[in-house]
Amino acid sequence: MSRPGILVAAAPPAAALAALFAAFLTGFDQSTPVPAEIGTRFYGFFLDHYPLFAFAIVYALARVLAVALAPGPSTVLRRILGALAGLALVLALSLHPTFGGLVLRGGFMTGGMAFLNQMPMAAAYALGAAVAAITFGLAMGLGVVIAGQPPRERLARLRRFVRALGSVAVRFLALWYALAVLGFARTIGLGPWPRRPLDASDTLLVAACLVVAFLPHALISAARASSSARTAG
């Protein structure tokens, strides 16, 4: 793997972990003074039940910025447009009208309706996570595609299409897995954060969850970046 590819892939999980440790060190929780508009937008059902999605948002934002700033053939204008589009979409679909946005609402409604229609809980949860991953991946992926123009591979058109489709499918599976893992935080013992500050044990638990959740996507991104670098060379 190339060094730039590793750095671009490592930046998003590093940013998510940095946000986690910042929350721990500052004692950030629901009682931390924030403007009323921010508190109203963030605190509620989805933050209570899926708090680790906050770090998924950080991961996605860092991913878009890392690709926009990475070495490559993209023009400055394309990088700027890709970064702006990606950041705006991630924030809009993750935070509007409140925390969770269309990403978690779509997943929750889909999984909930499936469960009410007699689908087993595990299957309904997986279906909901898949819907959330599609929305989240589209928001992040559009910015990445615009900002990070890959070198044109010397392959037949059909083969390029098949490879691109395979890449999208693998990345989707990685995001599906990541969101499914993050959704289990309460189940595996995460305490009351953000109602109360993170303690050391919760911080370590969340850090482990973030690494386990995002490692597959980061490795896929690193491998793809290295492949593109070899093609360009």
Contacts in CASP RR format, 6 or more apart in sequence:
PFRMAT RR
TARGET T0000
AUTHOR 0000-0000-0000
METHOD contacts of the structure
MODEL  1
MSRPGILVAAAPPAAALAALFAAFLTGFDQSTPVPAEIGTRFYGFFLDHY
PLFAFAIVYALARVLAVALAPGPSTVLRRILGALAGLALVLALSLHPTFG
GLVLRGGFMTGGMAFLNQMPMAAAYALGAAVAAITFGLAMGLGVVIAGQP
PRERLARLRRFVRALGSVAVRFLALWYALAVLGFARTIGLGPWPRRPLDA
SDTLLVAACLVVAFLPHALISAARASSSARTAG
1 222 0 8 1.000
1 223 0 8 1.000
1 225 0 8 1.000
1 226 0 8 1.000
2 225 0 8 1.000
2 226 0 8 1.000
2 229 0 8 1.000
2 230 0 8 1.000
4 70 0 8 1.000
4 71 0 8 1.000
4 225 0 8 1.000
4 229 0 8 1.000
5 70 0 8 1.000
5 221 0 8 1.000
5 222 0 8 1.000
5 225 0 8 1.000
5 226 0 8 1.000
5 229 0 8 1.000
6 222 0 8 1.000
6 225 0 8 1.000
6 226 0 8 1.000
7 66 0 8 1.000
7 70 0 8 1.000
8 66 0 8 1.000
8 67 0 8 1.000
8 70 0 8 1.000
8 221 0 8 1.000
8 222 0 8 1.000
8 225 0 8 1.000
9 218 0 8 1.000
9 219 0 8 1.000
9 221 0 8 1.000
9 222 0 8 1.000
9 225 0 8 1.000
10 218 0 8 1.000
10 222 0 8 1.000
11 62 0 8 1.000
11 63 0 8 1.000
11 65 0 8 1.000
11 66 0 8 1.000
12 58 0 8 1.000
12 59 0 8 1.000
12 60 0 8 1.000
12 62 0 8 1.000
12 63 0 8 1.000
12 66 0 8 1.000
12 214 0 8 1.000
12 218 0 8 1.000
12 221 0 8 1.000
13 59 0 8 1.000
13 210 0 8 1.000
13 211 0 8 1.000
13 214 0 8 1.000
13 215 0 8 1.000
13 218 0 8 1.000
14 62 0 8 1.000
15 58 0 8 1.000
15 59 0 8 1.000
15 61 0 8 1.000
15 62 0 8 1.000
16 55 0 8 1.000
16 56 0 8 1.000
16 58 0 8 1.000
16 59 0 8 1.000
16 62 0 8 1.000
16 210 0 8 1.000
16 214 0 8 1.000
17 207 0 8 1.000
17 210 0 8 1.000
17 211 0 8 1.000
19 54 0 8 1.000
19 55 0 8 1.000
19 58 0 8 1.000
20 55 0 8 1.000
20 198 0 8 1.000
20 203 0 8 1.000
20 206 0 8 1.000
20 207 0 8 1.000
20 210 0 8 1.000
21 203 0 8 1.000
21 207 0 8 1.000
22 28 0 8 1.000
23 193 0 8 1.000
23 198 0 8 1.000
24 197 0 8 1.000
24 198 0 8 1.000
24 200 0 8 1.000
24 203 0 8 1.000
26 32 0 8 1.000
27 197 0 8 1.000
27 198 0 8 1.000
28 194 0 8 1.000
28 197 0 8 1.000
28 198 0 8 1.000
29 193 0 8 1.000
29 194 0 8 1.000
29 195 0 8 1.000
29 196 0 8 1.000
29 197 0 8 1.000
29 198 0 8 1.000
30 43 0 8 1.000
30 194 0 8 1.000
30 195 0 8 1.000
30 196 0 8 1.000
34 42 0 8 1.000
40 98 0 8 1.000
41 95 0 8 1.000
41 97 0 8 1.000
41 98 0 8 1.000
41 99 0 8 1.000
42 95 0 8 1.000
42 98 0 8 1.000
42 99 0 8 1.000
43 99 0 8 1.000
43 194 0 8 1.000
44 98 0 8 1.000
44 99 0 8 1.000
46 53 0 8 1.000
46 98 0 8 1.000
46 99 0 8 1.000
46 100 0 8 1.000
46 101 0 8 1.000
46 104 0 8 1.000
46 105 0 8 1.000
46 108 0 8 1.000
47 53 0 8 1.000
47 54 0 8 1.000
47 99 0 8 1.000
47 100 0 8 1.000
47 194 0 8 1.000
48 195 0 8 1.000
49 186 0 8 1.000
50 100 0 8 1.000
50 104 0 8 1.000
50 182 0 8 1.000
50 183 0 8 1.000
50 185 0 8 1.000
51 185 0 8 1.000
51 190 0 8 1.000
51 193 0 8 1.000
51 194 0 8 1.000
52 182 0 8 1.000
52 183 0 8 1.000
52 185 0 8 1.000
52 190 0 8 1.000
52 206 0 8 1.000
52 209 0 8 1.000
52 210 0 8 1.000
52 213 0 8 1.000
53 94 0 8 1.000
53 99 0 8 1.000
53 100 0 8 1.000
53 103 0 8 1.000
53 104 0 8 1.000
53 179 0 8 1.000
53 182 0 8 1.000
53 183 0 8 1.000
54 99 0 8 1.000
55 182 0 8 1.000
55 206 0 8 1.000
55 210 0 8 1.000
56 94 0 8 1.000
56 136 0 8 1.000
56 178 0 8 1.000
56 179 0 8 1.000
56 182 0 8 1.000
57 90 0 8 1.000
57 91 0 8 1.000
57 94 0 8 1.000
57 95 0 8 1.000
59 210 0 8 1.000
59 214 0 8 1.000
60 90 0 8 1.000
60 94 0 8 1.000
60 136 0 8 1.000
60 137 0 8 1.000
60 139 0 8 1.000
60 140 0 8 1.000
61 87 0 8 1.000
61 90 0 8 1.000
61 91 0 8 1.000
63 140 0 8 1.000
63 144 0 8 1.000
63 221 0 8 1.000
64 82 0 8 1.000
64 83 0 8 1.000
64 86 0 8 1.000
64 87 0 8 1.000
64 90 0 8 1.000
64 140 0 8 1.000
64 141 0 8 1.000
64 143 0 8 1.000
64 144 0 8 1.000
64 147 0 8 1.000
65 83 0 8 1.000
65 87 0 8 1.000
67 143 0 8 1.000
67 144 0 8 1.000
67 147 0 8 1.000
67 148 0 8 1.000
68 74 0 8 1.000
68 79 0 8 1.000
68 80 0 8 1.000
68 82 0 8 1.000
68 83 0 8 1.000
68 143 0 8 1.000
68 147 0 8 1.000
68 148 0 8 1.000
69 79 0 8 1.000
70 148 0 8 1.000
70 225 0 8 1.000
72 148 0 8 1.000
72 149 0 8 1.000
72 232 0 8 1.000
73 149 0 8 1.000
73 151 0 8 1.000
73 232 0 8 1.000
74 147 0 8 1.000
74 148 0 8 1.000
74 149 0 8 1.000
78 146 0 8 1.000
78 147 0 8 1.000
78 148 0 8 1.000
78 149 0 8 1.000
79 147 0 8 1.000
79 148 0 8 1.000
81 146 0 8 1.000
81 147 0 8 1.000
82 142 0 8 1.000
82 143 0 8 1.000
82 144 0 8 1.000
82 146 0 8 1.000
82 147 0 8 1.000
82 148 0 8 1.000
83 143 0 8 1.000
83 147 0 8 1.000
85 142 0 8 1.000
85 143 0 8 1.000
85 146 0 8 1.000
86 139 0 8 1.000
86 140 0 8 1.000
86 141 0 8 1.000
86 142 0 8 1.000
86 143 0 8 1.000
86 144 0 8 1.000
86 146 0 8 1.000
86 147 0 8 1.000
89 138 0 8 1.000
89 139 0 8 1.000
89 140 0 8 1.000
89 142 0 8 1.000
89 143 0 8 1.000
90 136 0 8 1.000
90 139 0 8 1.000
90 140 0 8 1.000
92 139 0 8 1.000
93 101 0 8 1.000
93 102 0 8 1.000
93 103 0 8 1.000
93 135 0 8 1.000
93 136 0 8 1.000
93 139 0 8 1.000
94 100 0 8 1.000
94 101 0 8 1.000
94 103 0 8 1.000
94 104 0 8 1.000
94 136 0 8 1.000
94 139 0 8 1.000
95 101 0 8 1.000
96 102 0 8 1.000
102 135 0 8 1.000
103 132 0 8 1.000
103 135 0 8 1.000
103 136 0 8 1.000
103 139 0 8 1.000
104 132 0 8 1.000
106 128 0 8 1.000
106 131 0 8 1.000
106 132 0 8 1.000
106 135 0 8 1.000
107 128 0 8 1.000
107 129 0 8 1.000
107 131 0 8 1.000
107 132 0 8 1.000
107 135 0 8 1.000
108 128 0 8 1.000
110 127 0 8 1.000
110 128 0 8 1.000
110 131 0 8 1.000
111 119 0 8 1.000
111 124 0 8 1.000
111 125 0 8 1.000
111 127 0 8 1.000
111 128 0 8 1.000
111 131 0 8 1.000
112 124 0 8 1.000
112 128 0 8 1.000
114 123 0 8 1.000
114 124 0 8 1.000
114 127 0 8 1.000
114 128 0 8 1.000
115 121 0 8 1.000
115 124 0 8 1.000
119 127 0 8 1.000
125 180 0 8 1.000
126 176 0 8 1.000
126 180 0 8 1.000
129 176 0 8 1.000
129 179 0 8 1.000
129 180 0 8 1.000
129 183 0 8 1.000
130 176 0 8 1.000
132 179 0 8 1.000
133 172 0 8 1.000
133 175 0 8 1.000
133 176 0 8 1.000
133 178 0 8 1.000
133 179 0 8 1.000
134 172 0 8 1.000
136 175 0 8 1.000
136 179 0 8 1.000
137 171 0 8 1.000
137 172 0 8 1.000
137 175 0 8 1.000
150 228 0 8 1.000
150 231 0 8 1.000
151 228 0 8 1.000
151 231 0 8 1.000
151 232 0 8 1.000
151 233 0 8 1.000
153 160 0 8 1.000
153 163 0 8 1.000
153 231 0 8 1.000
155 163 0 8 1.000
167 224 0 8 1.000
170 220 0 8 1.000
171 217 0 8 1.000
171 220 0 8 1.000
171 221 0 8 1.000
173 216 0 8 1.000
174 216 0 8 1.000
174 217 0 8 1.000
174 220 0 8 1.000
175 217 0 8 1.000
177 213 0 8 1.000
177 216 0 8 1.000
178 213 0 8 1.000
178 214 0 8 1.000
178 216 0 8 1.000
178 217 0 8 1.000
179 213 0 8 1.000
181 209 0 8 1.000
181 212 0 8 1.000
181 213 0 8 1.000
182 209 0 8 1.000
182 210 0 8 1.000
182 213 0 8 1.000
184 209 0 8 1.000
185 205 0 8 1.000
185 206 0 8 1.000
185 209 0 8 1.000
188 205 0 8 1.000
188 209 0 8 1.000
189 205 0 8 1.000
190 202 0 8 1.000
190 205 0 8 1.000
190 206 0 8 1.000
190 209 0 8 1.000
191 202 0 8 1.000
193 202 0 8 1.000
198 206 0 8 1.000
END
